[in-house]
């Protein structure tokens, strides 16, 4: 059962993440992107630290070195990802966003090259190129001349930046926090991400809104993101990364657009045929990247003990 746990965790993460895109679109009808991220992580951080307090108070103590890493990953990963993700989702369709998210494993491969000293093999270059072709198919709708306009006005560029932030966050956890408790990592990176998001909302003047004007359905969407796609999903993801490594965990991103498409069908919508083609191409590319011919050989990484540095 112990061997299965990381895989079950990553499958759960994939399911909740795949349903997030449609929930996010609904929340953004009532909240700004910055407000959505800030409120989401206010709720999530409170739940995470309550869980930490009642499960293991020792994990509330953090060593200086780990604290610095938590701050950097909270700002770069949580704040960076959520800011650009919600900006992108304001304009992009849920399926387009999910397919771009599926390109993340290819980015993770090359970040692992620089940060984890992995060796890149021919199938990883080939798979990355094929995945890129799939993404271009989706964002261009078959018209390559429209790519530039879509990147600028369709929210796609923001989504690419968001995916890069998430990949950097994932590789950073493996490199600098391997051996640190998943719940502690999740709680503290979420905390510093939340602080950054709240500061951004205050500075931008977006903190002025009347909660009574927000429909219940929008609050429920925020609550869903806080509980399932933050509290549970971040725990599942961080646990999977620490047990399997970012390279193996990233392959589960292939399933995100599939879950998003099933969610679309469940809601009675019909996905664009080119979206389906693009998703298949992206997934095929990532499977090639992670094929047995491209197994990673990673230099040993020094790990710290849980909760201390």
C-alpha positions in Angstrom: 0.0 0.0 0.0 2.9 2.4 0.8 4.1 2.1 -2.8 0.7 2.9 -4.2 0.1 6.0 -2.0 2.1 8.4 -4.1 0.3 7.3 -7.3 -3.1 7.6 -5.6 -2.2 11.0 -4.4 -1.2 12.2 -7.8 -4.3 10.7 -9.4 -6.4 12.6 -6.9 -4.5 15.8 -7.6 -5.1 15.3 -11.3 -8.9 14.9 -10.8 -9.3 18.0 -8.7 -7.0 20.1 -10.9 -8.9 19.0 -14.1 -12.2 20.2 -12.6 -10.7 23.5 -11.4 -10.7 25.3 -14.8 -14.5 25.4 -15.1 -14.9 26.3 -11.4 -12.4 29.1 -11.9 -14.3 30.6 -14.8 -17.4 30.8 -12.6 -15.5 32.5 -9.7 -14.0 35.1 -12.1 -17.4 36.3 -13.0 -17.7 37.8 -9.6 -14.1 38.3 -8.4 -11.0 39.8 -10.0 -8.1 37.5 -10.6 -6.2 38.9 -7.6 -9.2 38.7 -5.3 -9.8 35.1 -6.4 -6.3 34.0 -5.5 -6.2 36.0 -2.2 -9.5 34.7 -0.9 -8.8 31.2 -2.0 -5.5 31.1 -0.1 -6.9 32.9 2.9 -9.3 30.0 3.4 -6.7 27.3 2.4 -3.9 28.6 4.6 -6.2 28.7 7.6 -7.2 25.1 7.0 -3.6 24.0 6.4 -2.3 25.5 9.7 -5.3 24.2 11.7 -4.4 20.7 10.3 -0.8 21.3 11.1 -1.6 22.4 14.7 -3.8 19.4 15.5 -1.7 16.8 13.6 1.9 17.6 14.6 2.7 20.8 16.4 6.4 20.1 15.8 6.0 21.0 12.2 5.1 24.6 13.1 8.8 25.1 13.9 10.8 25.9 10.8 14.6 26.2 10.4 16.0 29.4 8.9 17.2 27.7 5.7 13.8 26.1 5.0 12.0 29.3 5.9 13.9 31.1 3.1 13.0 28.4 0.6 9.3 28.5 1.8 9.2 32.2 1.2 10.8 32.0 -2.3 8.6 29.1 -3.4 5.5 30.8 -1.9 6.2 33.9 -3.9 7.4 32.3 -7.1 5.2 29.3 -7.1 2.0 30.1 -5.3 1.8 33.8 -5.9 3.3 33.6 -9.4 1.2 30.7 -10.5 -2.1 31.9 -9.2 -1.6 35.5 -10.4 -0.9 34.5 -14.0 -3.3 31.5 -14.0 -6.3 33.6 -13.0 -5.3 36.4 -15.4 -5.2 33.8 -18.2 -8.4 32.1 -17.2 -10.2 35.4 -17.5 -10.0 35.0 -21.3 -9.0 31.4 -22.1 -11.3 28.5 -22.3 -11.1 25.8 -19.6 -10.0 23.1 -22.1 -7.3 25.4 -23.7 -6.0 26.1 -20.2 -5.9 22.4 -19.3 -4.0 21.5 -22.5 -1.4 24.2 -21.8 -1.1 22.9 -18.3 -0.4 19.5 -19.8 2.7 21.0 -21.4 4.1 21.4 -18.0 5.9 18.0 -17.8 8.0 18.9 -20.8 9.1 22.2 -19.1 9.8 20.2 -15.9 12.2 18.0 -17.8 14.4 20.9 -18.9 14.2 22.6 -15.5 15.3 19.3 -14.0 18.3 19.4 -16.4 19.5 22.7 -14.9 18.5 22.4 -11.3 18.6 18.6 -10.6 21.4 17.8 -13.1 19.4 15.2 -15.0 20.5 13.9 -18.4 18.2 14.8 -21.4 17.9 12.1 -24.0 16.8 12.1 -27.6 13.2 10.9 -26.8 12.8 13.8 -24.4 13.7 16.4 -27.0 11.4 14.6 -29.5 8.5 14.4 -27.0 8.9 18.0 -26.0 8.7 19.1 -29.7 5.6 16.9 -30.3 3.9 18.4 -27.2 4.7 21.9 -28.4 3.1 21.1 -31.8 0.0 20.0 -29.9 -0.2 23.2 -27.9 0.2 25.3 -31.0 -2.6 23.3 -32.6 -4.9 24.2 -29.7 -4.1 27.9 -29.4 -4.1 28.5 -33.1 -7.3 26.7 -34.0 -5.5 25.5 -37.1 -4.4 29.0 -38.2 -0.8 29.6 -37.4 -1.0 33.3 -38.4 -3.3 33.8 -35.4 -0.8 32.5 -32.8 0.6 35.9 -32.0 -2.8 37.5 -31.5 -4.0 34.7 -29.3 -0.9 34.8 -27.1 -1.4 38.5 -26.5 -5.2 38.8 -26.2 -6.4 35.2 -25.4 -4.8 34.8 -22.0 -2.5 32.1 -23.4 0.8 33.9 -22.6 -0.4 34.3 -18.9 -1.1 30.6 -18.8 2.3 29.7 -20.1 3.9 31.9 -17.4 1.7 30.3 -14.8 2.8 26.8 -15.9 6.4 27.8 -15.8 6.0 29.1 -12.2 4.4 25.8 -11.2 7.2 23.7 -12.8 9.8 25.9 -11.0 7.9 25.3 -7.8 7.8 21.6 -8.3 11.5 21.2 -9.1 12.4 23.6 -6.3 10.6 21.4 -3.8 12.5 18.3 -4.9 15.9 20.1 -4.9 15.6 22.1 -1.7 12.9 20.5 0.4 13.3 16.8 -0.2 12.8 15.1 3.2 10.7 17.9 4.5 7.1 17.0 5.5 4.6 17.5 2.6 2.1 19.2 4.9 4.7 21.6 6.3 5.8 22.5 2.8 2.2 23.0 1.6 1.3 25.1 4.6 4.2 27.5 4.6 4.4 28.0 0.8 0.7 28.6 0.8 1.0 31.1 3.7 3.7 33.2 2.0 1.9 32.9 -1.3 -1.3 34.1 0.4 0.5 37.1 2.1 1.9 38.1 -1.4 -1.6 37.8 -2.9 -3.2 39.9 -0.2 -0.5 42.5 -0.4 -1.1 42.7 -4.2 -4.8 43.1 -3.7 -4.3 45.9 -1.2 -1.7 47.8 -3.3 -3.9 47.5 -6.4 -6.9 48.8 -4.5 -9.0 45.6 -5.2 -9.7 44.9 -1.6 -12.8 47.2 -1.7 -15.7 44.9 -2.5 -19.0 44.1 -0.7 -19.2 40.4 0.2 -23.0 40.7 0.1 -22.9 41.5 -3.6 -21.1 38.2 -4.4 -23.5 35.4 -5.3 -23.4 32.2 -3.2 -22.3 30.2 -6.2 -19.2 32.3 -6.5 -18.3 31.8 -2.9 -18.9 28.0 -3.3 -16.5 28.1 -6.3 -13.8 29.8 -4.1 -14.5 27.3 -1.3 -14.1 24.4 -3.8 -10.7 25.8 -4.9 -9.6 26.4 -1.3 -10.6 22.9 0.0 -10.0 20.6 -3.0 -7.6 22.3 -5.4 -5.5 23.9 -2.7 -5.7 22.1 0.7 -6.0 18.5 -0.7 -4.4 18.9 -4.1 -1.3 20.7 -2.9 -0.8 18.0 -0.2 -1.3 15.3 -2.8 1.1 17.0 -5.3 3.9 17.8 -2.8 3.7 14.2 -1.3 3.9 12.7 -4.8 6.9 14.9 -5.8 8.8 14.0 -2.6 8.2 10.3 -3.0 8.6 10.0 -6.8 10.4 13.1 -7.9 9.2 15.9 -10.2 10.0 14.0 -13.4 7.8 11.0 -12.6 5.1 13.1 -10.9 4.8 15.5 -13.8 3.6 12.7 -16.2 0.3 12.7 -14.3 -0.3 16.2 -15.9 -1.2 14.3 -19.0 -4.5 13.4 -17.5 -5.5 17.0 -16.7 -6.9 17.9 -20.1 -8.8 14.6 -20.2 -10.5 15.4 -16.9 -11.2 18.9 -18.2 -12.8 17.5 -21.3 -15.0 15.0 -19.4 -16.0 17.9 -17.1 -17.0 19.9 -20.2 -19.1 17.1 -21.6 -20.6 16.6 -18.1 -21.7 20.2 -18.2 -23.3 19.7 -21.6 -20.7 21.6 -23.6 -19.0 20.3 -26.7 -15.2 20.8 -27.0 -13.6 22.0 -30.2 -12.4 19.0 -32.3 -9.0 20.7 -32.6 -8.8 20.8 -28.8 -9.2 17.1 -28.8 -6.5 16.6 -31.5 -4.2 18.9 -29.7 -4.7 17.2 -26.4 -3.9 13.8 -28.0 -0.7 15.2 -29.5 0.4 16.8 -26.2 -0.2 13.6 -24.3 1.6 11.5 -26.9 4.6 13.9 -26.7 4.7 13.7 -22.9 4.5 9.9 -23.0 7.5 9.9 -25.3 9.3 12.2 -22.9 8.7 9.9 -20.0 9.2 6.6 -21.9 11.5 4.0 -20.4 14.2 4.9 -23.0 14.4 8.3 -21.2 14.8 7.3 -17.6 16.3 10.1 -15.5 19.6 9.7 -13.8 19.7 12.3 -11.1 22.7 13.2 -9.0 22.1 12.5 -5.3 20.5 15.4 -3.4 21.2 16.1 0.2 18.0 16.2 2.2 17.2 17.9 5.4 15.2 16.4 8.3 11.5 17.2 8.5 10.8 20.5 10.0 14.4 21.6 10.6 17.3 22.9 8.7 
